[in-house]
């Protein structure tokens, strides 16, 4: 995992190269259709609010649908670097797609800002940086909450893909250190319309809590399934489920669930001393002015993160802000204050 200082230095170098160009061109691949569309559409909404220029340079944004398909995402990334000659790649909000795009970014030597907590192996992550908090950071916060709730056993119900496997690895390792045992593991594909068998197995095991690892509206289906099987314990959801879609689709079945999220989703609840309070409120106020009360979304917040990164890099090119922007604490604050929320 790269440090925040590495990201700061990379963004500064990237923005310095923009100064010699007439335009800044960014290629963005989002899941606007498919199972992860509930993540991609809010991000597209936030991108529509971006300014037309940054630091006096015209901003060109090319947004393509990857349909939550790694092959399509890789194809989009290839187009960005070969045809569009972009300065920066953004995407995807779906973890398997972001990983596929990372290979193209590395081959082309083009910076990629990932909109998912994708985990890349050492040596494959030189050009790719994630904007969301890592699964490990969120798993730590979740386990700390479970400890306070007296939870000793957990059942896992999550995606079969890289997002699910990443969460299983990080959560299991953190839980084990805290004396919490994972007593059942069940998986399902993003495209599955039912998880009845998996839900029945976990409910029968009767763990103190069940962790569901899914995204957007897709997180509601497994949640409802375990409730319908008669499970009465506590249910946890990851930051990919931190949206109104979970409530809209899940209805009364998701009442009382615990969802880990970044600070932007609960901006008003943050104390004034919190390092992300000001930027979180700025995001929420602007987004909900455009799209209505309650429309905020974890992933729309990550689109806002991209704007902050670009603006911060541009400001840092000259003046007293140069040293400030190199301070990793500033990067942490704008990228969701991951350490502060852990």
Secondary structure, DSSP 8 states (H G I E B T S, - for coil): ---HHHHHHHHHHHHHHHTTSSEEEEEEEE--SSTTHHHHHHHHHHHTTS-SEETTEEEEEEEEE-TT-HHHHHHHHHHHHHTS--SEEEE-SSHHHHHHHHHHHHHHT--EEESS-----TTS-SSEEE-S--HHHHHHHHHHHHHHTT--EEEEEEESSHHHHHHHHHHHHHHHHTT-EEEEEEEE-TT-S--HHHHHHHHHHT-SEEEEE--TTHHHHHHHHHHHTT--SEEEE-GGG-SHHHHHHHGGGGTT-EE---GGGGGGGS-TTSTTHHHHHHHHHHHHHHH-TT---HHHHHHHHHHHHHHHHHHTTSSTHHHHHTSHHHHHHHTT-HHHH-
